[in-house]
C-alpha cells in the first residue's frame, strides 16, 4: 500500500500518513480506517500529519470533494487537527487544501506547513502545557 499510517510520536499524540507515489481513494479510506483503529487505543485527541512525497496529489481524480465528504463521515471523533506538509510548494496540494478550507468546518480545516519538523512544532503548540511533577 502506498500509504503508511503509524504513530508519529511516542506519546501517541499524532498519527502520520506517509503518502508515496500514486495511491487510490480506496487506499486512502483504508488508511483512515487504520488511523481510526490507532486512535481507538488511546483516550485523548490525536492530530493527523499528511506527509506526501514529491509526487504530491496530481494524480487524484476529479471526484476529490465527494471523496473528502465520504472520508470526513468516517473521521474518528477524537481525530484532532490535520496538518499537511507541503513539499516544494506543491500547487496541486495547496489548491486542494484551499478547497478544503472552504468546505470543511473551521475545526476540521487543515493547517499547512513546509516540513515535518514544522508539523511537529505546530502540534506541540496545540498540546496543553504539562506541569512538572504531574
C-alpha positions in Angstrom: 0.0 0.0 0.0 1.5 3.4 -0.9 0.0 5.0 2.2 1.6 4.1 5.5 -0.1 5.0 8.8 1.6 5.0 12.1 2.2 7.0 15.3 4.5 9.9 14.7 5.5 10.2 18.3 6.0 8.0 21.4 3.3 10.0 23.3 0.8 8.9 20.7 -0.5 12.4 20.1 0.0 12.4 16.3 -0.5 9.9 13.5 1.5 10.4 10.3 0.2 9.4 6.9 3.2 8.9 4.7 1.8 9.0 1.1 4.1 7.5 -1.5 3.7 7.7 -5.3 0.3 7.1 -6.8 -2.5 5.9 -4.5 -6.2 5.4 -4.8 -9.1 6.7 -2.8 -9.7 3.2 -1.6 -6.2 3.1 -0.2 -6.8 6.4 1.4 -10.1 5.3 3.0 -8.3 2.1 4.3 -5.6 4.4 5.8 -8.2 6.4 7.5 -9.7 3.2 9.0 -6.2 2.2 10.2 -5.8 5.6 11.8 -9.2 5.2 13.5 -8.0 1.9 14.9 -4.9 3.6 16.4 -7.0 6.4 17.8 -9.3 3.9 19.4 -6.4 2.6 21.5 -5.9 6.0 23.3 -8.3 8.2 25.3 -7.2 11.6 24.0 -7.4 13.7 20.8 -4.9 12.8 18.1 -3.6 15.1 15.4 -3.0 13.9 11.9 0.0 14.7 9.7 -0.2 14.2 6.0 3.3 13.8 4.7 3.2 13.3 0.9 6.3 12.6 -1.2 7.4 14.6 -4.1 4.6 13.2 -6.4 2.0 15.1 -4.4 -1.6 14.6 -5.4 -1.5 15.5 -9.1 -2.9 12.0 -9.9 -6.1 12.4 -8.0 -9.4 12.1 -9.7 -11.9 14.9 -10.2 -14.2 13.5 -7.5 -12.0 14.9 -4.8 -14.8 16.7 -2.9 -17.1 13.7 -3.0 -14.3 11.5 -1.6 -13.4 14.0 1.1 -17.0 14.1 2.2 -17.1 10.3 2.4 -13.9 10.2 4.4 -15.0 13.1 6.6 -18.0 10.9 7.6 -15.6 8.2 8.7 -13.5 10.6 10.8 -12.9 9.4 14.3 -14.5 11.7 17.0 -11.1 12.1 18.7 -9.3 12.9 15.4 -7.9 16.4 16.0 -6.2 18.9 13.8 -4.9 17.9 10.4 -1.5 19.2 9.3 -0.4 19.0 5.7 3.3 19.1 4.9 3.6 21.0 1.6 6.7 19.9 -0.1 8.3 22.2 -2.7 5.3 24.5 -2.7 3.2 21.7 -4.4 0.5 23.8 -6.1 -1.9 20.9 -6.6 -1.9 20.1 -2.8 -2.0 23.8 -2.0 -5.2 24.2 -4.1 -6.7 21.1 -2.5 -6.1 22.5 0.9 -7.6 25.8 -0.2 -10.8 24.0 -1.4 -10.9 22.1 1.9 -10.7 25.3 3.9 -13.9 26.4 2.1 -15.9 23.3 2.5 -14.9 21.9 5.9 -16.0 23.4 9.3 -13.3 25.5 10.9 -12.4 22.8 13.4 -11.6 20.3 10.6 -9.6 22.7 8.3 -6.1 21.6 7.7 -3.0 23.6 8.6 -0.2 23.8 6.0 3.5 23.7 6.9 6.7 23.3 5.0 8.4 20.4 6.8 7.7 17.5 9.1 9.6 19.4 11.8 7.2 22.3 11.4 4.2 19.9 11.6 5.5 18.5 14.9 6.0 22.1 16.3 2.5 23.0 15.2 1.0 20.0 17.0 3.2 20.6 20.1 1.9 24.1 20.3 -1.7 22.7 20.4 -1.0 20.4 23.4 -1.9 21.7 26.8 1.2 22.5 28.9 2.3 19.6 31.1 3.2 20.7 34.6 6.4 19.4 36.1 5.7 16.7 38.6 2.3 15.9 37.1 
